[in-house]
């Protein structure tokens, strides 16, 4: 992956060259031993032509075959370039330091657990509360102003944890994941889908929903807070929150079967987000860019990303070492979304009137 940039060991040869030049400019050395003078001169020229060593890239796997999603020692920071320069591919996978762009102005949202950016309505974000709320989602501006409340007819709110947008046949559909299971007692989880409504002057809307009931292939129950959809294939992805060291990534094989209303989730990867099971490294949100070339996962303490080349599967992509990207300090971060063009991201924390943060790729990136 482009984040695996081999670090170059700083060269100390440049510092020695002035001393050698001063040494050979000394005429006394030639008078002492001309042969020694020639020998030393040849040796110095040979040494200064040596190339700098490159550190080997670390392996993303351990002996068990589980992908280590933590950075290896060979990871290098990806920092934005100056706005007047041409950004490289590696730099375009990095982001600026997140900055607050607004603050939620409503008391209706106190446990933001899912976030997604509208692709058709500029500056609109969709979000929802964690468990305990009514079956509804909210549209806000990027600066935090509440625009509308949408009540989902036919849906129930057991433990909503994440939200995503799927573009199908020219229309945008919003998916809400009722996938949380703190007690690990649910035999099935449910995804609700509805066509994205236009924001109007009305403060409240009602919309009908479709539902898709999902079960895990091994028959087990998993707690999960991360949902994403790949608009290129229509597949739904769910990442477990496992309180141990390993999170499991499941997906529907091919487009989600909304017509039948049921599907089995197949595991495609195991990610070692954290080795010691610390709560700060639980996976709490996920998103796939609208172009389908980036996947971002957030934990309570950091944001991590993978980049996909054309034709690659996510199971293949996730065997590479992750890229750590800058994140804002938030009270309890459980929401992340790519910007509509996939070249930036936004986050919001749980809490009363939380801030909206945004980070962007460098200027000049495609």
Buried (B, 14 or more C-beta within 10 A) or exposed (E): BBBBBEBEEEEEEEEEEEEBEEEEEEEEBEEEEEEEBEEBBEEBEEEEEEEEEEEEBBEBEEEEEBBBBBBBEBBBEBEBBEEEEEBBEBBBBBBBEBEEBBEBEBEEBBBBBBBBBBBEBEBBBBBBBBBEBEBBBBBBBBBBBBBBBBEBEEBEBBBBBBBBBBBBEEEBBBBBBBBBBEEEEBEEBBBBBBBBBEBEEEEEBEBEBBBBBBBBEEEEBBBBBBBBBBBEBBBBBBBBBBEEBBBBBBBBBEBBBBEEEEBBBBBBBBBBBBEEEBEEBBBBBBBBBBBBBBBBBBBBBBBBBBBBEEEEEBEEBBBBBBBBBBBBEBEBBBBBBBBBBBBBBBBBBBBEEBBBBBBBBBBBBE
